[in-house]
Amino acid sequence: MGTNVKKTDVSETRRRVPALIGGASVAAGGLALLSGCNDEIRDATSIPTPTPTATASATAAPGAYTATSADWLNFTLQVHYLLAAYLQRSLDGTLLSASLTSGSGAAGQVKGGQAVAFSDPTLKTLAREVAGATVARVGLLRRTLGSAVTAQPAIDISGGQGSAFQAIAAYNGASATANAFNPYASDKDFLLGAVALFAVATSAITRVAALAGSDVRASLGVLSAGVAANDSTMRNALFYRADLEPLKPAAGETSLFDRANAMSAGRDQFDGPSALDRGIGNFSGKTDVNSNITIKDANWIQIRRTPEQALGVLYASASSVPSGGFFPAGINGTIHVSGANIA
């Protein structure tokens, strides 16, 4: 479900974008606080281990756990370590300071990534604001957790063939070397990578905010709204560039709309049978453009992933595993095993 607008000339499109960015970000923040719908998703706090089936006999669900407020906060922090690593590395090649990465559990280094040679200084400024907000949330979560804080785990944000980015960009295992995804190659590729990570983070943290105890639920709700606003900012920026492209791409090229939609399907293949992701929109007919800035369900409620579903995407596995993908040694904390998300 998206917003339908007419394809116009470039100047009118440019004038339309600021309004879209402001409105969609506010809408995403409000939607993120709603928790009454989309409850067909399940997590290890509420279901028993399923009986193995012919299609999933080798896949065991993660063991049930009773999560404390600190557990929910630490899961949110672990996801933020990944977001911060990608955004900071892309901007100027730096990473979080050591003072923001210590804690319990296995500490690790960040592998891969490089500064993007941004051609659009406005986009770089926008990305810097989003990165600043992400790093600020890392600090807030760490201060809130105090002595219960977990360390940054090993993170791999490499691009290209064999990378976690390529795994979640390739639907049903399509992995031709010529099409290997490198999120550091250009402004558009950076945005595709940012949208991919924020799509998972927003859906997971919104779910965590609903699951957390009353002592931290309100704080996590506000924090999830901030993540959703950053998500919408990145999706708006990507939509803007897709909208400026020709209705019909040149021979041998793939439209940005089609690339974003294919990557959405790539993420969805690891989190179970329900459609928990959305592309940014598409060209419809000769003059119409459909936007899809907020990842929402039929009721316009923010789509949510359980931590186990989110880890399926981040570990790039539909089977229940303790590590993989962006986290080669897994994440720290009680919540660290992905779900049996085979469709």
C-alpha positions in Angstrom: 0.0 0.0 0.0 1.6 3.3 -1.0 1.0 6.9 -2.0 0.3 7.5 -5.6 1.7 10.7 -7.3 2.1 11.8 -10.9 5.5 11.6 -12.6 6.5 15.2 -13.3 9.6 17.1 -14.4 12.7 17.1 -12.2 12.2 20.6 -10.8 8.7 19.7 -9.4 10.0 16.4 -8.0 12.8 18.2 -6.2 10.3 20.7 -4.7 8.1 17.8 -3.5 10.9 15.9 -1.6 11.3 18.1 1.5 7.6 17.9 2.3 7.7 14.1 1.9 10.7 13.8 4.2 9.1 15.8 7.0 5.7 14.2 6.8 6.8 10.6 6.4 9.3 10.9 9.3 6.6 12.2 11.7 4.2 9.5 10.5 6.8 6.8 11.0 7.5 8.0 14.5 3.9 7.9 15.5 3.2 4.5 13.9 6.2 3.0 15.7 4.5 3.5 19.1 1.4 1.6 18.1 1.4 -2.1 19.2 -2.1 -3.4 18.7 -1.7 -5.0 15.3 0.7 -7.3 13.3 0.7 -9.8 16.2 0.9 -12.9 14.0 4.6 -12.8 14.5 6.1 -15.0 17.2 9.2 -15.1 19.3 10.9 -17.4 21.7 9.3 -15.8 24.7 5.9 -17.1 23.8 6.0 -20.3 21.8 7.3 -23.9 22.4 9.8 -25.6 20.2 7.8 -26.6 17.1 7.5 -30.2 16.0 10.0 -30.8 13.1 8.4 -31.0 9.6 9.7 -32.4 6.4 10.8 -29.0 5.3 12.4 -27.9 8.5 13.6 -31.1 10.1 17.2 -29.8 10.5 16.1 -26.6 12.0 15.5 -26.2 15.7 13.9 -23.1 17.2 15.9 -21.2 19.8 15.3 -22.2 23.4 12.7 -20.2 25.3 13.9 -17.5 27.5 12.6 -15.0 30.1 13.9 -11.6 29.1 14.6 -8.9 31.6 14.5 -5.2 30.8 18.3 -5.2 30.5 18.0 -8.1 28.0 15.7 -6.0 25.7 17.9 -3.0 26.0 21.0 -5.0 25.2 19.4 -6.5 22.1 18.6 -3.0 21.0 22.2 -1.9 21.7 23.6 -4.8 19.7 21.6 -3.7 16.7 22.7 -0.1 17.1 26.4 -1.2 17.1 25.8 -2.5 13.6 24.0 0.6 12.5 26.6 2.9 13.9 29.5 0.9 12.3 28.0 1.1 8.9 27.0 4.8 9.0 30.3 6.0 10.5 32.5 3.9 8.2 30.5 5.1 5.2 30.9 8.7 6.2 34.6 9.0 6.9 36.0 5.6 7.6 35.8 5.9 11.4 34.1 3.8 14.0 32.7 4.1 17.5 35.2 5.1 20.1 36.4 2.5 22.6 34.5 4.1 25.3 31.2 3.2 23.5 32.1 -0.5 22.8 33.1 -2.1 26.1 31.0 -4.4 28.2 30.2 -8.0 29.0 30.4 -10.8 26.5 32.8 -11.3 23.6 34.2 -8.0 22.4 35.0 -7.8 18.7 36.3 -5.6 15.9 34.6 -4.2 12.9 35.7 -5.7 9.6 35.2 -4.2 6.1 33.6 -1.1 4.8 35.1 2.2 3.6 34.2 5.8 3.2 31.8 6.5 0.4 32.9 9.1 -2.1 29.6 11.0 -1.9 28.8 13.0 -5.0 25.9 14.8 -3.3 27.1 16.9 -0.3 23.5 17.3 0.9 23.1 13.6 1.2 26.3 13.4 3.2 25.0 16.0 5.5 21.8 14.1 5.9 23.7 10.8 6.6 25.9 12.6 9.1 22.8 13.7 11.1 21.4 10.1 11.0 24.8 8.8 12.1 24.9 11.3 14.9 21.5 10.3 16.1 22.5 6.6 16.0 25.7 7.1 18.0 23.7 9.2 20.5 21.3 6.3 21.0 24.2 4.0 21.6 25.4 6.3 24.4 21.9 6.6 25.9 21.4 2.8 25.9 24.8 2.3 27.5 24.1 4.8 30.2 20.7 3.3 30.9 22.2 -0.2 31.2 25.1 0.9 33.4 27.0 -2.2 34.7 24.7 -4.5 32.7 26.0 -3.2 29.3 27.2 -5.6 26.7 30.2 -5.1 24.4 30.2 -4.5 20.7 30.6 -8.0 19.1 32.6 -8.8 16.0 30.9 -7.1 13.0 31.5 -7.6 9.3 30.2 -4.8 7.1 32.1 -5.8 4.0 30.5 -5.4 0.6 30.7 -7.5 -2.5 30.6 -11.2 -3.3 30.3 -13.4 -0.2 29.3 -10.5 2.1 26.3 -10.3 4.4 25.1 -7.3 2.3 25.2 -9.5 -0.8 23.3 -12.3 1.0 20.4 -10.1 1.9 20.5 -8.4 -1.5 20.2 -11.6 -3.4 16.7 -13.1 -3.5 16.7 -16.9 -3.5 20.4 -17.1 -3.6 21.0 -15.2 -6.8 24.7 -14.3 -6.6 26.2 -13.5 -9.9 29.6 -11.9 -9.3 28.8 -9.1 -11.8 25.9 -8.1 -9.6 27.6 -8.4 -6.2 26.3 -5.6 -4.0 28.8 -3.0 -2.7 27.1 -0.4 -0.5 30.1 1.8 -0.6 30.3 2.2 -4.4 28.0 5.3 -4.7 25.4 7.5 -3.1 22.6 5.2 -4.3 24.4 2.0 -3.1 25.0 3.6 0.3 21.3 4.4 0.6 20.4 0.8 -0.4 22.6 -0.5 2.4 21.3 2.0 5.0 17.7 1.2 4.0 18.4 -2.5 4.4 19.8 -2.2 7.9 17.2 0.3 9.1 14.4 -1.8 7.8 15.5 -4.6 10.1 16.3 -2.3 13.0 13.0 -0.4 13.0 10.8 -3.5 12.8 12.8 -5.3 15.5 13.1 -2.4 18.0 9.4 -1.5 17.6 8.6 -5.1 18.6 11.0 -5.0 21.5 9.4 -1.8 22.8 6.1 -3.6 22.9 7.6 -6.6 24.7 9.7 -4.8 27.3 8.7 -4.4 30.9 6.8 -1.3 32.1 10.0 0.2 33.6 11.6 0.7 30.2 8.6 0.4 27.7 8.0 4.1 27.4 11.7 4.9 26.9 12.1 2.2 24.3 8.9 3.4 22.6 10.4 6.9 22.2 13.7 5.5 21.1 12.0 3.3 18.5 10.3 6.4 17.1 13.7 8.0 16.6 14.9 4.9 14.7 11.8 4.9 12.6 12.3 8.6 11.8 15.9 7.9 10.7 14.6 4.9 8.6 12.1 7.2 6.8 14.8 9.8 6.2 17.0 7.2 4.4 14.0 5.7 2.5 12.9 9.2 1.4 16.4 10.0 0.1 16.4 6.7 -1.8 12.9 7.2 -3.2 13.8 10.7 -4.3 16.7 9.4 -6.4 14.6 6.5 -7.8 11.9 9.0 -8.8 14.4 11.1 -10.8 15.4 8.1 -13.0 13.8 7.5 -16.4 10.6 5.5 -16.5 12.4 3.0 -18.6 16.1 2.2 -17.7 18.7 2.0 -20.3 19.5 -1.5 -21.8 21.4 -3.6 -19.3 20.6 -1.4 -16.3 18.2 -2.0 -13.4 16.0 0.8 -12.0 16.6 1.9 -8.5 13.0 1.0 -7.6 13.6 -2.5 -8.9 16.9 -2.8 -7.0 15.3 -1.7 -3.7 12.3 -4.0 -4.2 14.6 -7.0 -4.9 16.6 -6.3 -1.8 13.4 -6.1 0.2 12.6 -9.6 -1.0 16.1 -10.6 -0.2 15.6 -9.6 3.4 12.2 -11.2 3.6 13.6 -14.7 2.6 15.3 -15.0 6.0 12.5 -14.0 8.5 9.7 -16.5 7.8 6.6 -16.8 5.7 5.0 -13.5 6.5 5.9 -10.5 4.4 7.7 -8.3 6.9 9.4 -5.9 4.5 8.6 -3.4 1.7 10.3 -1.8 -1.2 10.3 2.0 -1.5 7.7 2.2 -4.4 7.6 1.8 -8.1 6.7 3.4 -11.4 3.1 2.5 -12.4 2.1 3.0 -15.9 3.5 5.9 -18.0 3.1 8.7 -15.6 2.3 7.5 -12.0 4.8 6.9 -9.2 3.8 4.9 -6.2 5.7 5.7 -3.0 6.1 3.4 0.0 8.1 5.3 2.6 6.8 3.7 5.8 7.1 -0.1 6.2 3.5 -0.7 7.3 0.8 -3.3 7.3 -2.7 -3.0 5.9 -3.7 -0.9 8.9 -0.8 1.5 8.4 0.8 0.1 11.5 4.6 -0.2 11.6 5.5 -3.8 10.6 7.4 -5.6 13.3 9.9 -8.4 13.5 10.6 -10.5 16.6 14.3 -10.5 17.6 14.5 -14.0 16.2 13.2 -12.9 12.9 15.5 -9.9 12.8 18.5 -12.0 13.6 17.5 -14.3 10.8 18.1 -11.4 8.4 21.2 -10.1 10.1 22.7 -13.6 10.3 21.5 -14.2 6.7 19.9 -17.6 7.6 16.4 -18.8 7.7 17.5 -21.7 10.0 18.0 -21.2 13.7 21.6 -20.3 14.2 23.7 -18.4 16.8 25.8 -16.4 14.4 26.5 -15.4 10.8 26.2 -12.6 8.3 26.9 -9.2 9.8 27.7 -10.9 13.2 30.2 -13.7 12.4 30.5 -14.6 16.2 26.9 -13.7 17.1 25.7 -10.9 19.3 26.1 -10.6 23.0 23.3 -11.1 25.5 20.5 -13.4 26.4 18.7 -12.8 23.0 21.2 -14.0 20.5 19.9 -17.0 18.5 17.9 -16.5 15.3 14.5 -18.3 14.8 13.5 -21.2 12.7 12.2 -18.9 10.0 11.9 -21.2 7.1 8.7 -20.5 5.2 
